[in-house]
């Protein structure tokens, strides 16, 4: 048994990849790790600021990049994101380890490097005002109007929209690009809204001939993925038209080609797809990248948005979508009992002799 030097305790975290994946995922992804007030052994031995928390790969000693979305020893809540570098094996579950219990440890977080270059932006939607991008790209989104922040959400905190505000970035998506995926957790207020028209979740317009949006279409009850490139519009509506007041994991993917494709996934299941010749999204600076509103800052949504991610330049595979969904839904991970380091030497005390 290997052990990370100086650490007094650890837990094995098993990722049920063989249960949920049809094929191996070789790209690195950030996996959610949570400890709550029910994990009394962890909270009884970890430092009050969490500086002694470390994560390792299956070999038990290779340290992994990670960061906290939340670490609160008063309420006993930890939400951490850990970059797993081992292949997510569809045939065999994989393990990582969480170490703690080292009083002299200093903070080991590396937020930016928790995410590979494939992650263009990661918004945990848990900040009080501006929603900070956890990647090294710095695509922070700024609040305009009224949005309720730090509300209870799917994963820690999220943002509640009430048709009165949005978040935006002036330059994200201005470049020409041929592929992207957007993922996020959405909970509509009161189920699907009865008002007419679109309630925009995400939108970007780089020019009159190039724009995209993801919205709820209230007339028909569909999730709508709308992309216009070089003046040609493609519209894909979800087959699903009934949306309860609960959390849904939504993924929309776009890739150019002959044919190119638009795809909508709901809770990691392909809901609808469209294949035809699709040109790349053109460059331009017409409108901001918006969360919770249309490109012209109207038709804001009513609902809660949490854990929004943007991948530009590639699209997620179905198994990557399953992996992210199961991790964020906390189905993927199971936590072993607290362990202590092995005894490296033994002695016997018999009649005063060692």
Kinemage of the C-alpha trace (Angstrom):
@kinemage 1
@onewidth
@group {chain A} dominant
@subgroup {mainchain}
@vectorlist {calphas} color= white
{ca unk a 1} P 0.000 0.000 0.000
{ca unk a 2} L 1.347 3.407 -1.007
{ca unk a 3} L 0.600 6.524 1.055
{ca unk a 4} L 1.002 10.268 0.581
{ca unk a 5} L 3.746 11.405 2.989
{ca unk a 6} L 2.695 13.199 6.199
{ca unk a 7} L -1.029 12.653 5.797
{ca unk a 8} L -2.969 11.023 8.621
{ca unk a 9} L -6.134 9.977 6.811
{ca unk a 10} L -7.612 9.258 3.421
{ca unk a 11} L -10.737 8.007 1.674
{ca unk a 12} L -10.933 6.022 -1.535
{ca unk a 13} L -13.376 7.447 -4.079
{ca unk a 14} L -14.567 4.934 -6.649
{ca unk a 15} L -15.902 6.202 -9.982
{ca unk a 16} L -18.474 3.798 -11.463
{ca unk a 17} L -17.297 4.204 -15.039
{ca unk a 18} L -18.106 0.602 -15.955
{ca unk a 19} L -21.745 1.211 -15.037
{ca unk a 20} L -22.313 4.401 -17.014
{ca unk a 21} L -19.887 4.462 -19.961
{ca unk a 22} L -20.221 2.500 -23.194
{ca unk a 23} L -16.688 3.374 -24.278
{ca unk a 24} L -13.509 4.674 -22.661
{ca unk a 25} L -13.076 8.431 -22.152
{ca unk a 26} L -9.412 9.344 -22.566
{ca unk a 27} L -9.786 13.130 -22.211
{ca unk a 28} L -9.198 14.561 -18.731
{ca unk a 29} L -12.260 15.929 -16.951
{ca unk a 30} L -13.008 17.602 -13.621
{ca unk a 31} L -15.018 15.321 -11.323
{ca unk a 32} L -17.175 16.550 -8.455
{ca unk a 33} L -16.233 15.488 -4.902
{ca unk a 34} L -18.556 16.389 -2.026
{ca unk a 35} L -18.334 16.008 1.755
{ca unk a 36} L -21.278 17.156 3.867
{ca unk a 37} L -22.201 17.232 7.535
{ca unk a 38} L -22.862 13.485 7.466
{ca unk a 39} L -19.153 12.820 6.873
{ca unk a 40} L -18.179 13.360 10.511
{ca unk a 41} L -14.897 11.430 10.229
{ca unk a 42} L -13.654 13.815 7.535
{ca unk a 43} L -14.716 16.962 9.379
{ca unk a 44} L -13.229 15.682 12.623
{ca unk a 45} L -9.744 15.346 11.104
{ca unk a 46} L -9.402 17.960 8.351
{ca unk a 47} L -7.993 21.450 8.988
{ca unk a 48} L -10.611 24.143 9.500
{ca unk a 49} L -9.579 25.911 6.273
{ca unk a 50} L -9.180 22.743 4.202
{ca unk a 51} L -5.577 23.493 3.341
{ca unk a 52} L -4.554 19.892 3.976
{ca unk a 53} L -6.952 18.343 1.445
{ca unk a 54} L -5.208 16.592 -1.449
{ca unk a 55} L -6.334 14.204 -4.183
{ca unk a 56} L -4.314 11.492 -5.909
{ca unk a 57} L -4.786 9.170 -8.837
{ca unk a 58} L -5.259 5.409 -8.544
{ca unk a 59} L -1.547 4.868 -7.790
{ca unk a 60} L -2.288 6.538 -4.415
{ca unk a 61} L 0.512 9.149 -4.558
{ca unk a 62} L 0.347 11.103 -7.849
{ca unk a 63} L -1.320 14.371 -6.869
{ca unk a 64} L -4.204 15.720 -8.947
{ca unk a 65} L -5.140 19.330 -9.638
{ca unk a 66} L -8.227 20.494 -7.771
{ca unk a 67} L -10.037 23.476 -6.353
{ca unk a 68} L -12.898 24.188 -3.983
{ca unk a 69} L -16.169 25.686 -5.095
{ca unk a 70} L -16.994 25.771 -1.395
{ca unk a 71} L -15.213 24.772 1.800
{ca unk a 72} L -17.078 25.715 4.960
{ca unk a 73} L -16.119 24.046 8.236
{ca unk a 74} L -18.877 25.905 10.089
{ca unk a 75} L -21.629 24.189 8.112
{ca unk a 76} L -19.443 21.177 7.194
{ca unk a 77} L -19.819 21.544 3.436
{ca unk a 78} L -17.113 20.852 0.858
{ca unk a 79} L -17.627 21.043 -2.891
{ca unk a 80} L -14.427 20.262 -4.790
{ca unk a 81} L -13.566 19.755 -8.474
{ca unk a 82} L -10.765 17.281 -9.210
{ca unk a 83} L -9.017 16.823 -12.558
{ca unk a 84} L -8.830 13.070 -13.155
{ca unk a 85} L -6.008 12.146 -15.523
{ca unk a 86} L -6.447 8.368 -15.682
{ca unk a 87} L -8.551 6.948 -18.515
{ca unk a 88} L -12.206 6.679 -17.566
{ca unk a 89} L -12.432 2.956 -18.267
{ca unk a 90} L -15.769 1.607 -19.500
{ca unk a 91} L -14.789 -1.923 -18.491
{ca unk a 92} L -13.464 -1.346 -14.974
{ca unk a 93} L -14.284 1.231 -12.313
{ca unk a 94} L -11.429 3.584 -11.447
{ca unk a 95} L -10.336 4.992 -8.089
{ca unk a 96} L -8.951 8.263 -6.817
{ca unk a 97} L -7.981 9.098 -3.232
{ca unk a 98} L -8.694 12.066 -0.976
{ca unk a 99} L -6.066 12.738 1.725
{ca unk a 100} L -6.350 15.019 4.763
{ca unk a 101} L -5.105 15.335 8.318
{ca unk a 102} L -1.761 17.151 7.965
{ca unk a 103} L -1.580 20.207 10.218
{ca unk a 104} L 1.464 21.785 8.525
{ca unk a 105} L -0.002 21.630 5.009
{ca unk a 106} L -0.470 24.818 2.978
{ca unk a 107} L -3.170 25.429 0.390
{ca unk a 108} L -2.754 23.115 -2.611
{ca unk a 109} L -5.542 24.410 -4.859
{ca unk a 110} L -4.825 25.106 -8.532
{ca unk a 111} L -8.138 26.315 -9.913
{ca unk a 112} L -7.123 27.225 -13.466
{ca unk a 113} L -5.239 23.980 -14.087
{ca unk a 114} L -8.117 21.846 -12.828
{ca unk a 115} L -9.531 22.305 -16.344
{ca unk a 116} L -7.880 21.339 -19.623
{ca unk a 117} L -7.722 23.597 -22.677
{ca unk a 118} L -10.903 21.907 -23.971
{ca unk a 119} L -12.838 23.849 -21.321
{ca unk a 120} L -13.258 27.342 -22.761
{ca unk a 121} L -15.199 28.621 -19.750
{ca unk a 122} L -16.519 27.158 -16.486
{ca unk a 123} L -18.994 29.173 -14.443
{ca unk a 124} L -20.029 27.553 -11.177
{ca unk a 125} L -22.671 30.315 -10.902
{ca unk a 126} L -21.943 30.523 -7.155
{ca unk a 127} L -20.445 34.034 -6.908
{ca unk a 128} L -22.174 37.038 -5.348
{ca unk a 129} L -22.017 39.408 -8.343
{ca unk a 130} L -19.761 38.753 -11.350
{ca unk a 131} L -19.661 35.030 -12.148
{ca unk a 132} L -15.991 34.087 -12.371
{ca unk a 133} L -14.584 31.719 -14.989
{ca unk a 134} L -12.595 28.948 -13.299
{ca unk a 135} L -10.399 28.310 -16.360
{ca unk a 136} L -7.263 30.263 -17.183
{ca unk a 137} L -9.126 32.045 -20.018
{ca unk a 138} L -10.761 34.585 -17.730
{ca unk a 139} L -14.184 34.712 -19.397
{ca unk a 140} L -15.947 36.243 -16.401
{ca unk a 141} L -19.567 37.277 -16.955
{ca unk a 142} L -20.935 40.514 -15.467
{ca unk a 143} L -24.389 41.026 -14.021
{ca unk a 144} L -26.799 43.560 -15.516
{ca unk a 145} L -30.231 44.181 -14.011
{ca unk a 146} L -31.718 41.989 -11.305
{ca unk a 147} L -30.518 38.414 -10.808
{ca unk a 148} L -30.695 36.677 -7.431
{ca unk a 149} L -27.297 35.101 -6.699
{ca unk a 150} L -25.978 32.489 -4.271
{ca unk a 151} L -29.322 30.710 -4.127
{ca unk a 152} L -29.528 27.013 -3.284
{ca unk a 153} L -29.055 25.132 -6.549
{ca unk a 154} L -28.094 21.756 -8.004
{ca unk a 155} L -24.457 21.947 -6.903
{ca unk a 156} L -23.863 24.370 -4.050
{ca unk a 157} L -25.196 27.803 -5.188
{ca unk a 158} L -26.707 29.051 -8.446
{ca unk a 159} L -28.420 32.088 -9.960
{ca unk a 160} L -32.167 32.739 -10.161
{ca unk a 161} L -33.439 34.712 -13.157
{ca unk a 162} L -36.842 36.437 -13.087
{ca unk a 163} L -37.027 38.090 -16.529
{ca unk a 164} L -35.220 41.147 -15.168
{ca unk a 165} L -31.476 40.593 -15.640
{ca unk a 166} L -28.617 38.699 -17.259
{ca unk a 167} L -24.881 38.008 -17.182
{ca unk a 168} L -22.710 38.921 -20.152
{ca unk a 169} L -19.197 39.058 -21.595
{ca unk a 170} L -18.414 41.537 -24.366
{ca unk a 171} L -15.895 39.463 -26.342
{ca unk a 172} L -16.473 35.735 -25.701
{ca unk a 173} L -17.437 34.029 -28.980
{ca unk a 174} L -16.309 36.899 -31.214
{ca unk a 175} L -13.909 34.576 -33.054
{ca unk a 176} L -14.860 32.277 -35.913
{ca unk a 177} L -15.361 28.709 -34.717
{ca unk a 178} L -16.546 25.437 -36.202
{ca unk a 179} L -17.635 23.447 -33.140
{ca unk a 180} L -18.856 23.928 -29.607
{ca unk a 181} L -20.801 22.324 -26.766
{ca unk a 182} L -22.672 24.102 -23.968
{ca unk a 183} L -23.615 22.201 -20.794
{ca unk a 184} L -25.580 23.324 -17.767
{ca unk a 185} L -28.177 22.578 -15.129
{ca unk a 186} L -31.535 24.320 -15.564
{ca unk a 187} L -34.592 24.486 -13.348
{ca unk a 188} L -37.546 26.474 -14.659
{ca unk a 189} L -39.577 28.464 -12.179
{ca unk a 190} L -43.045 26.943 -11.960
{ca unk a 191} L -42.223 24.386 -14.651
{ca unk a 192} L -42.366 25.561 -18.250
{ca unk a 193} L -43.589 29.141 -18.488
{ca unk a 194} L -47.011 29.785 -20.030
{ca unk a 195} L -46.075 33.115 -21.616
{ca unk a 196} L -45.529 33.440 -25.350
{ca unk a 197} L -42.164 33.393 -27.093
{ca unk a 198} L -38.629 32.384 -26.131
{ca unk a 199} L -36.966 32.510 -22.748
{ca unk a 200} L -33.258 32.665 -23.487
{ca unk a 201} L -30.761 30.635 -21.502
{ca unk a 202} L -27.595 31.369 -23.515
{ca unk a 203} L -27.086 33.521 -26.595
{ca unk a 204} L -24.369 35.065 -28.754
{ca unk a 205} L -24.567 37.178 -31.914
{ca unk a 206} L -21.322 37.912 -33.728
{ca unk a 207} L -23.168 39.589 -36.607
{ca unk a 208} L -26.505 39.678 -38.397
{ca unk a 209} L -25.583 36.508 -40.312
{ca unk a 210} L -23.976 34.586 -37.432
{ca unk a 211} L -25.611 33.911 -34.092
{ca unk a 212} L -26.778 31.160 -31.783
{ca unk a 213} L -29.148 30.809 -28.896
{ca unk a 214} L -30.529 28.190 -26.542
{ca unk a 215} L -33.996 28.934 -25.215
{ca unk a 216} L -37.279 27.549 -23.970
{ca unk a 217} L -39.999 28.130 -26.573
{ca unk a 218} L -43.054 28.804 -24.450
{ca unk a 219} L -45.618 28.407 -27.249
{ca unk a 220} L -44.690 24.766 -27.821
{ca unk a 221} L -42.843 23.653 -24.701
{ca unk a 222} L -39.609 22.818 -26.531
{ca unk a 223} L -36.016 23.522 -25.731
{ca unk a 224} L -34.826 25.341 -28.864
{ca unk a 225} L -31.260 25.336 -30.225
{ca unk a 226} L -30.970 27.955 -32.954
{ca unk a 227} L -27.855 28.555 -35.058
{ca unk a 228} L -27.404 30.909 -38.017
{ca unk a 229} L -24.132 30.784 -39.972
{ca unk a 230} L -23.448 32.836 -43.098
{ca unk a 231} L -27.092 33.882 -43.104
{ca unk a 232} L -28.479 30.318 -43.182
{ca unk a 233} L -30.584 29.367 -40.142
{ca unk a 234} L -30.876 25.923 -38.570
{ca unk a 235} L -33.371 25.355 -35.800
{ca unk a 236} L -33.524 22.252 -33.644
{ca unk a 237} L -36.353 21.763 -31.137
{ca unk a 238} L -36.311 19.148 -28.433
{ca unk a 239} L -38.722 16.250 -28.707
{ca unk a 240} L -39.366 16.684 -25.011
{ca unk a 241} L -42.124 19.240 -24.391
{ca unk a 242} L -43.067 18.637 -20.755
{ca unk a 243} L -40.749 20.150 -18.152
{ca unk a 244} L -41.450 19.747 -14.437
{ca unk a 245} L -40.098 22.132 -11.828
{ca unk a 246} L -36.948 20.083 -11.311
{ca unk a 247} L -33.317 20.079 -12.389
{ca unk a 248} L -32.408 19.059 -15.943
{ca unk a 249} L -28.924 18.638 -17.387
{ca unk a 250} L -28.927 20.209 -20.838
{ca unk a 251} L -26.257 19.859 -23.537
{ca unk a 252} L -26.334 21.532 -26.955
{ca unk a 253} L -23.625 20.740 -29.516
{ca unk a 254} L -22.773 22.318 -32.869
{ca unk a 255} L -20.258 21.123 -35.452
{ca unk a 256} L -19.763 22.288 -39.011
{ca unk a 257} L -19.285 20.037 -42.021
{ca unk a 258} L -20.952 18.252 -44.912
{ca unk a 259} L -22.922 17.221 -43.067
{ca unk a 260} L -22.607 19.175 -39.858
{ca unk a 261} L -24.844 18.489 -36.903
{ca unk a 262} L -26.882 20.122 -34.171
{ca unk a 263} L -27.693 17.979 -31.130
{ca unk a 264} L -29.733 18.373 -27.954
{ca unk a 265} L -29.215 16.082 -24.945
{ca unk a 266} L -31.402 15.995 -21.834
{ca unk a 267} L -29.996 14.238 -18.747
{ca unk a 268} L -27.267 12.662 -20.932
{ca unk a 269} L -29.751 11.128 -23.401
{ca unk a 270} L -29.796 12.298 -27.029
{ca unk a 271} L -33.163 14.013 -27.448
{ca unk a 272} L -32.929 15.287 -31.052
{ca unk a 273} L -30.422 15.860 -33.832
{ca unk a 274} L -30.241 17.550 -37.234
{ca unk a 275} L -27.648 16.844 -39.929
{ca unk a 276} L -27.049 19.057 -42.970
{ca unk a 277} L -24.331 21.172 -44.522
{ca unk a 278} L -23.346 23.762 -41.909
{ca unk a 279} L -20.743 26.525 -42.272
{ca unk a 280} L -18.550 27.777 -39.424
{ca unk a 281} L -19.791 30.472 -37.073
{ca unk a 282} L -18.403 33.737 -38.409
{ca unk a 283} L -16.361 36.231 -36.415
{ca unk a 284} L -17.816 39.521 -35.240
{ca unk a 285} L -18.574 41.799 -32.294
{ca unk a 286} L -22.258 42.590 -32.759
{ca unk a 287} L -23.624 41.500 -29.352
{ca unk a 288} L -22.376 40.149 -26.030
{ca unk a 289} L -22.278 36.545 -24.935
{ca unk a 290} L -25.339 36.434 -22.665
{ca unk a 291} L -26.534 34.078 -19.956
{ca unk a 292} L -30.233 34.463 -19.184
{ca unk a 293} L -31.138 36.761 -22.094
{ca unk a 294} L -31.279 37.146 -25.888
{ca unk a 295} L -28.450 38.842 -27.826
{ca unk a 296} L -30.298 42.160 -27.621
{ca unk a 297} L -30.804 41.675 -23.861
{ca unk a 298} L -34.529 40.924 -24.041
{ca unk a 299} L -36.635 37.821 -23.357
{ca unk a 300} L -34.812 36.914 -20.162
{ca unk a 301} L -35.539 33.508 -18.686
{ca unk a 302} L -37.432 32.581 -15.536
{ca unk a 303} L -35.554 29.904 -13.658
{ca unk a 304} L -32.355 28.846 -11.928
{ca unk a 305} L -29.094 28.151 -13.800
{ca unk a 306} L -26.163 26.298 -12.268
{ca unk a 307} L -22.796 24.875 -13.355
{ca unk a 308} L -22.556 26.269 -16.889
{ca unk a 309} L -19.686 25.117 -19.121
{ca unk a 310} L -18.639 26.119 -22.632
{ca unk a 311} L -16.390 23.999 -24.881
{ca unk a 312} L -15.336 25.824 -28.062
{ca unk a 313} L -13.421 24.084 -30.836
{ca unk a 314} L -14.721 20.580 -30.184
{ca unk a 315} L -17.900 18.783 -29.200
{ca unk a 316} L -18.367 16.416 -26.307
{ca unk a 317} L -18.847 12.749 -27.084
{ca unk a 318} L -21.871 10.943 -25.685
{ca unk a 319} L -19.683 9.152 -23.138
{ca unk a 320} L -18.141 12.465 -22.045
{ca unk a 321} L -21.649 13.844 -21.586
{ca unk a 322} L -22.609 10.790 -19.525
{ca unk a 323} L -19.469 11.174 -17.424
{ca unk a 324} L -20.103 14.852 -16.664
{ca unk a 325} L -23.795 14.264 -15.985
{ca unk a 326} L -23.235 11.330 -13.638
{ca unk a 327} L -20.460 13.155 -11.797
{ca unk a 328} L -22.534 16.302 -11.300
{ca unk a 329} L -25.621 14.272 -10.382
{ca unk a 330} L -23.427 12.425 -7.829
{ca unk a 331} L -24.243 8.976 -9.221
{ca unk a 332} L -20.714 8.297 -10.431
{ca unk a 333} L -18.791 8.519 -7.183
{ca unk a 334} L -18.913 6.423 -4.014
{ca unk a 335} L -16.825 7.054 -0.923
{ca unk a 336} L -14.970 4.439 1.071
{ca unk a 337} L -14.396 4.391 4.811
{ca unk a 338} L -11.729 6.561 6.383
{ca unk a 339} L -8.310 4.888 6.330
{ca unk a 340} L -5.135 5.499 8.337
{ca unk a 341} L -1.578 4.918 7.112
{ca unk a 342} L -0.148 1.403 7.327
{ca unk a 343} L 2.100 0.449 10.202
{ca unk a 344} L 5.639 0.289 8.823
{ca unk a 345} L 7.259 -1.350 11.840
{ca unk a 346} L 6.016 -3.455 14.757
{ca unk a 347} L 7.314 -4.248 18.164
{ca unk a 348} L 6.349 -6.745 20.841
{ca unk a 349} L 6.404 -5.900 24.527
{ca unk a 350} L 6.812 -9.226 26.326
{ca unk a 351} L 8.217 -9.330 29.870
{ca unk a 352} L 10.013 -6.053 29.343
{ca unk a 353} L 11.800 -7.034 26.115
{ca unk a 354} L 11.427 -5.189 22.768
